[in-house]
Amino acid sequence: MSQDAKDQDTKEKLFSWNFALAILINLCITTVFFILVTAMAVYAATEFGAGETAAGFAASAFVVGALGARFFAGKYVNTLGRKPILVICLLIFTLAGVAYPVIDSYGWLIALRLFHGIALGFGQTALTSAVFDIIPRSRRGEGSGYYLLANSLPPALGPLAAIQLTAVYGYTGMFTAVSLISALSFLFACLIRTPEVKQPGTPLRERLRLGPSDVIEPRVFPIAVVAMLLGLTFASVMTFLNGYAQSLGMTDAASIYFVVYAATMLVARLFMGRIQDRYGDNVVIMPALGGFIVSMGLLAWSPHQGVMIAAGVLAGFGFGALLPAIQAVIASKLRTHRISIGISTFFIMMDMGFGFAPLALGPVVEAFGYHVMYAGCAAVVVLTLGLYWLVHGKFSVRQGVARRRTRGWVNDATGVLPRV
């Protein structure tokens, strides 16, 4: 490859007005999600007298709505247009925030939570698929890392905001803040310009038809299963770490765990994408999986607070680096008009992993305790490492995917990277 061609690749501009707006939209909607998921169970119990199970469903119904939407979003985001879907869904997202104080029954609260989640499911799919067309192909790993930086702060800021707002201003103040943040996301959606997918000559009936391959993208399903298993194992941390730490008398360590996790994830996403673009997927994903295995193993051991905090650092490096890396892999496998379905497949599998984790792992905790449960999660990540190698890692090495990506090697007929 000539030096001129190399120089041309290095000059591809990553940051743009549209990319910045996409990051801001992602930051807003993710912050709203974490504020509401933190406070919603207590709100349902306080305002409507919901029992523990019903209150818990008030928090998780949002995810149920988002998951249901993703089965349709991948196809119809392209058919109806990314920008129209994004604007309409974030308008609905904003109106849903305004509607919470008006709801006067538990049944209507659940309906609103489902509707709110559906708006997020469609809107987030439209945004993320557009982002991977905004990001230059040769810098997708780096761009994905920067884009998902917006997901690094809300897990810490959202719960803090929910607790402080409800304590000082009550639930009305919290819902007002949620509405304002949502309105910002809607404003940014109106300003952003998204690349659209056009398929001239395709009959309307064909564009509206929804088949199995329009819900799940077959070419990325195996790597999406990897994401699902990672989601299931990290959900064990989100769901059970606080109770685990309390049982060990290390409650403060659980709080510090999430702080160092968020900080490490933030740092990792700043530079791991560049490494992925330059040296390939395996150079990032394999060490990140290794770090995540050690993190879960340390949680299973946890003889003192220092070990639990070290596990948080490794989780931030491992799990935090894995999500943007896997999304970059998915985007690089597909033609432009299939990216939205690929991203939707990723979200469907991740949501399933997070959603089923409490059901799968709760009985393990009850029967064998937290130590065994976290040891089992470490074993699941070991299996996930093997699965990744079988479905993608060995092909990445053999075919030199990373070198082709950085050199801009694409198929002239399709404009995309070759299948791996």
C-alpha positions as CSV (number, residue, x, y, z in Angstrom):
1,M,0.0,0.0,0.0
2,S,1.4,3.4,-0.9
3,Q,2.2,6.1,1.7
4,D,-0.3,8.4,0.0
5,A,-3.1,5.9,0.6
6,K,-2.0,5.5,4.2
7,D,-2.0,9.3,4.7
8,Q,-5.5,9.5,3.1
9,D,-6.8,7.0,5.7
10,T,-5.3,8.9,8.6
11,K,-7.0,12.1,7.3
12,E,-10.5,10.7,7.6
13,K,-12.4,13.0,9.9
14,L,-14.1,11.4,12.8
15,F,-15.6,14.3,14.8
16,S,-18.3,16.2,13.2
17,W,-21.4,18.2,14.2
18,N,-23.6,15.2,13.6
19,F,-21.4,12.8,15.5
20,A,-21.4,15.2,18.5
21,L,-25.2,15.5,18.4
22,A,-25.5,11.7,18.3
23,I,-23.3,11.5,21.5
24,L,-25.4,14.1,23.2
25,I,-28.7,12.4,22.3
26,N,-27.3,9.1,23.6
27,L,-26.2,10.7,26.8
28,C,-29.6,12.3,27.4
29,I,-31.7,9.2,26.7
30,T,-29.4,6.9,28.8
31,T,-29.5,9.4,31.7
32,V,-33.3,9.4,31.6
33,F,-33.3,5.6,31.6
34,F,-31.1,5.3,34.7
35,I,-32.9,8.1,36.6
36,L,-36.3,6.4,36.1
37,V,-35.2,2.8,36.6
38,T,-33.6,3.8,39.9
39,A,-36.7,5.5,41.3
40,M,-39.6,3.7,39.6
41,A,-40.0,0.7,41.9
42,V,-40.1,3.0,45.0
43,Y,-42.5,5.4,43.2
44,A,-44.9,2.5,42.3
45,A,-44.9,1.3,45.9
46,T,-45.3,4.7,47.4
47,E,-47.8,6.2,45.1
48,F,-49.9,3.2,44.1
49,G,-49.2,0.7,47.0
50,A,-47.6,-1.9,44.7
51,G,-46.1,-5.0,46.2
52,E,-42.5,-5.9,45.7
53,T,-43.1,-7.9,42.5
54,A,-45.4,-5.3,41.0
55,A,-43.1,-2.5,41.9
56,G,-40.1,-4.3,40.3
57,F,-42.1,-4.7,37.1
58,A,-42.8,-1.0,37.1
59,A,-39.0,-0.6,36.8
60,S,-38.4,-3.4,34.2
61,A,-41.5,-2.8,32.0
62,F,-39.5,-0.1,30.2
63,V,-37.0,-2.7,29.2
64,V,-39.8,-5.0,28.1
65,G,-41.2,-2.3,25.8
66,A,-37.8,-1.6,24.4
67,L,-37.1,-5.2,23.7
68,G,-40.4,-5.7,21.9
69,A,-39.7,-2.6,19.8
70,R,-36.3,-3.9,18.7
71,F,-37.9,-6.9,16.9
72,F,-39.4,-4.4,14.4
73,A,-37.1,-1.5,14.6
74,G,-34.2,-3.0,12.6
75,K,-36.4,-3.3,9.5
76,Y,-38.6,-0.3,9.7
77,V,-36.0,2.2,10.7
78,N,-34.6,1.9,7.2
79,T,-38.0,1.7,5.5
80,L,-39.5,4.8,7.2
81,G,-36.2,6.7,7.5
82,R,-33.8,7.1,10.4
83,K,-34.3,10.8,10.9
84,P,-38.2,10.7,10.9
85,I,-38.1,7.7,13.3
86,L,-35.6,9.4,15.6
87,V,-37.5,12.7,15.8
88,I,-41.0,11.1,16.3
89,C,-39.7,8.6,18.9
90,L,-37.9,11.3,20.9
91,L,-40.9,13.5,20.8
92,I,-42.9,10.6,22.3
93,F,-40.0,10.0,24.7
94,T,-40.4,13.6,25.9
95,L,-44.2,13.5,26.2
96,A,-43.9,10.2,28.2
97,G,-41.7,12.1,30.7
98,V,-44.3,14.8,31.0
99,A,-47.1,12.2,31.5
100,Y,-45.8,10.5,34.6
101,P,-47.2,13.0,37.1
102,V,-50.6,12.8,35.5
103,I,-50.9,9.0,35.8
104,D,-53.3,8.0,38.6
105,S,-53.2,4.2,38.6
106,Y,-50.7,1.4,38.6
107,G,-52.2,-0.1,35.4
108,W,-51.7,3.2,33.5
109,L,-48.2,3.5,34.9
110,I,-47.2,0.1,33.4
111,A,-48.8,1.1,30.1
112,L,-46.8,4.3,30.1
113,R,-43.6,2.5,31.0
114,L,-44.1,0.0,28.1
115,F,-44.9,2.9,25.7
116,H,-41.9,4.8,26.9
117,G,-39.7,1.8,26.3
118,I,-41.0,1.3,22.8
119,A,-40.1,4.8,21.9
120,L,-36.6,4.2,23.2
121,G,-36.2,0.9,21.3
122,F,-37.1,2.5,18.0
123,G,-35.2,5.7,18.6
124,Q,-32.0,4.2,19.9
125,T,-31.9,1.7,16.9
126,A,-32.3,4.6,14.4
127,L,-29.6,6.6,16.2
128,T,-27.0,3.9,16.5
129,S,-27.4,2.6,13.0
130,A,-27.0,6.2,11.7
131,V,-23.9,6.7,13.8
132,F,-22.1,3.8,12.2
133,D,-22.6,5.5,8.8
134,I,-21.5,8.9,10.2
135,I,-18.3,7.3,11.5
136,P,-15.6,6.7,8.8
137,R,-15.3,3.0,8.1
138,S,-11.6,2.9,9.0
139,R,-12.3,4.4,12.4
140,R,-15.4,2.5,13.5
141,G,-13.7,1.0,16.6
142,E,-12.6,4.4,17.8
143,G,-15.8,6.1,16.9
144,S,-17.9,3.4,18.6
145,G,-15.8,3.9,21.8
146,Y,-16.4,7.6,21.8
147,Y,-20.1,7.2,21.0
148,L,-20.6,4.8,23.9
149,L,-18.8,7.2,26.3
150,A,-22.2,8.6,26.7
151,N,-23.2,5.3,28.3
152,S,-20.4,5.5,30.8
153,L,-21.6,8.4,33.0
154,P,-25.4,7.7,33.4
155,P,-25.0,4.5,35.5
156,A,-23.4,6.7,38.1
157,L,-25.1,10.1,37.5
158,G,-28.7,8.7,37.0
159,P,-29.1,7.0,40.3
160,L,-27.4,9.9,42.1
161,A,-29.8,12.4,40.4
162,A,-32.8,10.2,41.2
163,I,-32.0,10.0,44.9
164,Q,-31.1,13.7,45.2
165,L,-34.1,15.1,43.2
166,T,-36.7,13.0,45.0
167,A,-35.2,13.8,48.4
168,V,-35.2,17.6,47.7
169,Y,-38.0,18.2,45.2
170,G,-40.0,15.0,45.4
171,Y,-41.1,12.9,42.4
172,T,-42.6,15.9,40.7
173,G,-39.1,17.5,40.6
174,M,-37.6,14.3,39.3
175,F,-40.2,14.0,36.5
176,T,-39.6,17.7,35.6
177,A,-35.9,17.0,35.2
178,V,-36.5,13.9,33.2
179,S,-38.8,15.9,30.9
180,L,-36.2,18.7,30.4
181,I,-33.5,16.2,29.6
182,S,-35.8,14.4,27.2
183,A,-36.7,17.7,25.5
184,L,-33.0,18.3,24.9
185,S,-32.7,15.0,23.2
186,F,-35.6,15.8,21.0
187,L,-34.0,19.2,20.1
188,F,-30.8,17.5,19.2
189,A,-32.7,15.0,17.1
190,C,-34.3,17.8,15.1
191,L,-30.8,19.3,14.4
192,I,-28.9,16.1,13.5
193,R,-28.5,15.0,9.9
194,T,-28.6,11.2,9.5
195,P,-27.4,9.2,6.4
196,E,-30.4,7.4,5.0
197,V,-30.7,4.0,3.3
198,K,-32.2,4.1,-0.1
199,Q,-33.1,1.0,-2.1
200,P,-34.4,2.3,-5.4
201,G,-36.6,-0.1,-7.4
202,T,-37.6,-2.1,-4.3
203,P,-41.4,-2.6,-4.2
204,L,-43.3,-1.1,-1.3
205,R,-44.6,-4.5,-0.3
206,E,-41.1,-5.9,-0.1
207,R,-39.9,-2.9,2.0
208,L,-42.8,-3.4,4.4
209,R,-42.6,-7.2,4.6
210,L,-41.2,-8.5,7.9
211,G,-39.4,-11.8,7.7
212,P,-37.1,-13.6,10.2
213,S,-34.0,-12.1,8.6
214,D,-35.5,-8.7,9.1
215,V,-35.7,-9.2,12.9
216,I,-32.4,-11.1,13.4
217,E,-29.4,-10.6,11.1
218,P,-28.0,-14.1,10.5
219,R,-24.4,-12.9,9.9
220,V,-24.1,-11.2,13.2
221,F,-26.2,-13.5,15.3
222,P,-23.2,-15.6,16.6
223,I,-21.3,-12.5,17.8
224,A,-24.6,-11.2,19.3
225,V,-24.9,-14.4,21.4
226,V,-21.4,-13.5,22.7
227,A,-22.9,-10.1,23.7
228,M,-25.9,-11.8,25.3
229,L,-23.7,-14.0,27.5
230,L,-21.7,-11.0,28.6
231,G,-24.9,-9.1,29.4
232,L,-26.1,-12.0,31.5
233,T,-22.9,-12.2,33.5
234,F,-22.6,-8.4,34.1
235,A,-26.3,-8.3,35.1
236,S,-25.2,-10.5,38.0
237,V,-23.2,-7.5,39.2
238,M,-26.0,-5.0,38.7
239,T,-28.5,-7.2,40.4
240,F,-26.7,-9.0,43.2
241,L,-23.5,-7.1,44.1
242,N,-25.2,-4.8,46.7
243,G,-26.7,-7.8,48.6
244,Y,-23.4,-9.8,48.2
245,A,-21.4,-6.9,49.7
246,Q,-23.9,-6.5,52.6
247,S,-23.6,-10.2,53.4
248,L,-19.8,-9.8,53.6
249,G,-20.0,-6.6,55.6
250,M,-18.5,-4.6,52.7
251,T,-21.3,-2.2,51.7
252,D,-18.9,0.7,51.0
253,A,-16.9,-1.5,48.7
254,A,-20.0,-2.1,46.5
255,S,-20.4,1.7,46.0
256,I,-16.7,2.2,45.3
257,Y,-16.9,-0.7,42.8
258,F,-19.3,1.1,40.6
259,V,-17.4,4.4,40.8
260,V,-14.1,2.7,39.7
261,Y,-15.9,0.7,37.1
262,A,-17.4,3.8,35.5
263,A,-14.0,5.6,35.7
264,T,-12.1,2.7,34.2
265,M,-14.7,2.2,31.5
266,L,-14.5,5.9,30.6
267,V,-10.7,5.7,30.2
268,A,-10.8,2.4,28.3
269,R,-13.3,3.7,25.7
270,L,-11.1,6.6,25.0
271,F,-8.3,4.6,23.5
272,M,-9.3,0.9,23.0
273,G,-11.2,1.8,19.8
274,R,-8.1,3.2,18.2
275,I,-6.2,0.1,19.0
276,Q,-9.0,-2.0,17.5
277,D,-8.9,0.0,14.2
278,R,-5.2,-0.2,14.0
279,Y,-4.4,-3.7,15.1
280,G,-7.6,-5.6,14.8
281,D,-10.6,-6.9,16.8
282,N,-8.7,-9.7,18.7
283,V,-6.1,-7.3,20.2
284,V,-8.9,-5.6,22.1
285,I,-11.6,-8.2,22.6
286,M,-9.4,-11.1,23.8
287,P,-7.6,-9.2,26.6
288,A,-10.9,-7.5,27.5
289,L,-12.5,-10.9,27.9
290,G,-9.5,-12.1,29.9
291,G,-9.9,-9.1,32.2
292,F,-13.6,-9.7,32.6
293,I,-12.9,-13.4,33.6
294,V,-10.4,-12.3,36.3
295,S,-12.9,-9.7,37.5
296,M,-15.7,-12.2,38.0
297,G,-13.2,-14.6,39.6
298,L,-12.1,-11.9,42.1
299,L,-15.8,-11.2,43.0
300,A,-16.2,-14.9,43.7
301,W,-13.2,-14.8,46.0
302,S,-13.6,-11.3,47.6
303,P,-11.7,-11.8,50.9
304,H,-11.6,-8.1,51.5
305,Q,-12.7,-4.7,50.1
306,G,-9.5,-4.2,48.1
307,V,-10.2,-7.3,46.0
308,M,-13.8,-6.3,45.3
309,I,-12.6,-2.8,44.2
310,A,-9.9,-4.4,42.0
311,A,-12.7,-6.4,40.4
312,G,-14.5,-3.2,39.5
313,V,-11.4,-1.8,37.8
314,L,-11.0,-5.0,35.7
315,A,-14.8,-5.0,34.9
316,G,-14.5,-1.5,33.6
317,F,-11.6,-2.4,31.4
318,G,-13.2,-5.8,30.3
319,F,-16.9,-5.3,30.0
320,G,-16.6,-1.6,29.3
321,A,-14.3,-2.1,26.3
322,L,-16.2,-5.1,24.9
323,L,-19.5,-3.4,24.0
324,P,-18.2,-0.8,21.6
325,A,-15.7,-3.3,20.2
326,I,-18.5,-5.8,19.4
327,Q,-20.8,-3.1,17.9
328,A,-17.9,-2.1,15.6
329,V,-17.4,-5.7,14.5
330,I,-21.2,-6.0,13.7
331,A,-21.2,-2.7,11.7
332,S,-18.1,-3.8,9.7
333,K,-19.7,-7.1,8.7
334,L,-22.7,-5.6,7.1
335,R,-23.8,-3.5,4.2
336,T,-25.3,-0.1,5.0
337,H,-28.9,-1.2,4.6
338,R,-28.4,-4.1,7.0
339,I,-26.6,-2.2,9.8
340,S,-29.8,-1.2,11.6
341,I,-30.9,-4.9,11.7
342,G,-27.5,-5.9,12.9
343,I,-27.5,-3.3,15.7
344,S,-31.1,-4.3,16.6
345,T,-30.0,-7.9,16.8
346,F,-27.2,-6.8,19.2
347,F,-29.7,-5.0,21.4
348,I,-32.2,-7.8,21.4
349,M,-29.6,-10.3,22.6
350,M,-28.1,-7.9,25.2
351,D,-31.6,-7.1,26.6
352,M,-32.4,-10.8,26.8
353,G,-29.1,-11.4,28.7
354,F,-29.9,-8.6,31.2
355,G,-33.5,-9.5,31.4
356,F,-33.2,-13.2,32.1
357,A,-30.2,-12.9,34.4
358,P,-32.2,-12.5,37.7
359,L,-34.4,-15.5,36.8
360,A,-31.4,-17.7,35.9
361,L,-29.0,-16.6,38.7
362,G,-31.4,-16.0,41.5
363,P,-32.1,-19.7,42.2
364,V,-28.3,-20.3,42.1
365,V,-27.8,-17.7,44.8
366,E,-30.6,-19.2,46.9
367,A,-29.2,-22.7,46.6
368,F,-25.5,-22.2,46.7
369,G,-24.7,-18.6,47.7
370,Y,-23.1,-15.6,46.0
371,H,-19.6,-17.1,45.9
372,V,-20.7,-20.0,43.8
373,M,-22.9,-17.8,41.6
374,Y,-20.0,-15.5,40.7
375,A,-17.6,-18.4,40.2
376,G,-20.2,-19.8,37.7
377,C,-20.4,-16.4,36.0
378,A,-16.6,-16.5,35.6
379,A,-16.9,-19.9,34.0
380,V,-19.6,-18.5,31.6
381,V,-17.2,-15.8,30.5
382,V,-14.5,-18.4,29.9
383,L,-17.0,-20.2,27.6
384,T,-17.8,-16.9,26.0
385,L,-14.1,-16.4,25.2
386,G,-14.1,-19.8,23.4
387,L,-17.3,-19.0,21.6
388,Y,-15.9,-15.6,20.4
389,W,-12.8,-17.4,19.1
390,L,-14.9,-19.9,17.1
391,V,-17.4,-17.4,15.6
392,H,-15.1,-14.5,14.9
393,G,-11.6,-14.5,16.5
394,K,-9.9,-17.1,14.4
395,F,-11.3,-15.6,11.2
396,S,-10.1,-12.2,12.2
397,V,-6.5,-13.6,12.5
398,R,-6.5,-15.7,9.4
399,Q,-8.0,-13.1,7.0
400,G,-6.4,-10.0,8.4
401,V,-9.6,-8.1,9.0
402,A,-7.9,-5.4,10.9
403,R,-5.4,-4.6,8.2
404,R,-8.1,-4.4,5.6
405,R,-10.1,-2.1,7.8
406,T,-7.3,0.4,8.4
407,R,-6.2,0.3,4.8
408,G,-9.7,1.0,3.5
409,W,-9.9,-2.4,1.7
410,V,-13.5,-2.7,0.6
411,N,-15.3,-4.6,-2.1
412,D,-15.8,-2.2,-5.0
413,A,-19.0,-3.9,-6.0
414,T,-20.7,-3.6,-2.6
415,G,-18.8,-0.9,-0.8
416,V,-18.3,-3.1,2.3
417,L,-15.8,-5.3,4.0
418,P,-15.8,-9.0,3.0
419,R,-17.7,-11.5,5.0
420,V,-15.6,-13.1,7.8
